[in-house]
Amino acid sequence: MKSKETIWRIVGIIGSSIVLLSMISFIDKREVGYKVDDIEVKIENTYENFFIDEEDVLSLVVEKKGDSILGDAQGRVSLKEIEARIEGHSFIKDAQVFRDLTGHLVVKAIQNKPIARIIASNGKSAYLGEDGDILPTSSKYTARVVILSGNYMNQLTERGNVNENEYDLKLFDLINFIIEDDFWSMQIAQIDVNSKGKIVMIPQVGKQRLEFGRAEDVERKFKRLEIFFKEIMPTKGWNTYSRVNVEYKDQIICE
């Protein structure tokens, strides 16, 4: 009995060793011998704003000199390094690089979405991204978004993100309030901010200057502007008033 048990134990050990060696051999072939046959690029979060395209992403994948990628063993390709290169692009919010079972290198890139175009009085231009990042302009595409202008933009274009300044955050919240509201996103074309942070808005239709004051008490001020647009303008006419001020509490001043 003991001899039989010993034999079966030896057979079990040999069998386990064969399976283990087979797995090691498979992993070795998969990591070293598995070739990159093609690169598949998927760009998400475009929203019709194509600031970066497949060609741009591919150029980042093979940016490293001498890194041919295609035809190389996948074990020699640093996926983390490729991800880092792609995420280093101003218009890329996030990137994932992985390989699939068909021999393809798959690149998923999420594009930064601009919510406003910054035009500073000193001539500099940029975009404000949905996460508060200050993004460069692009030669490929111009986004149809609300325009931010005025002397305050000279300061904003020098920063990397609105989180660096308390009043920048207030402006960011104001812009999001506008673009998330169906009515105001259709009405407001431009937001001009002077060096003291006081705001004048220019509507899509009409010649009124909407004097808003600083980016504070936002909801109450827009309630008063709503009264002007929906109750006063239809009865008085679209171009009767050239100036509308809602800066002061509980007041609508029309001239």
Sequence and secondary structure as in RCSB ss.txt:
>XXXX:A:sequence
MKSKETIWRIVGIIGSSIVLLSMISFIDKREVGYKVDDIEVKIENTYENFFIDEEDVLSLVVEKKGDSILGDAQG
RVSLKEIEARIEGHSFIKDAQVFRDLTGHLVVKAIQNKPIARIIASNGKSAYLGEDGDILPTSSKYTARVVILSG
NYMNQLTERGNVNENEYDLKLFDLINFIIEDDFWSMQIAQIDVNSKGKIVMIPQVGKQRLEFGRAEDVERKFKRL
EIFFKEIMPTKGWNTYSRVNVEYKDQIICE
>XXXX:A:secstr
 HHHHHHHHHHHHHHHHHHHHHHHHHHHIIIII B  EEEEEEE  TT  SS HHHHHHHHT STT   TTSBGG
GS HHHHHHHHHTSTTEEEEEEEE TTSEEEEEEEE  EEEEEEETTS EEEEETTSBEE   SS     EEEEE
THHHHHTTSSBGGG HHHHHHHHHHHHHHTSHHHHHHEEEEEE TT  EEEEESSS  EEEEESS SHHHHHHHH
HHIIIIIHHHH TTS SEEE  STT  EE 
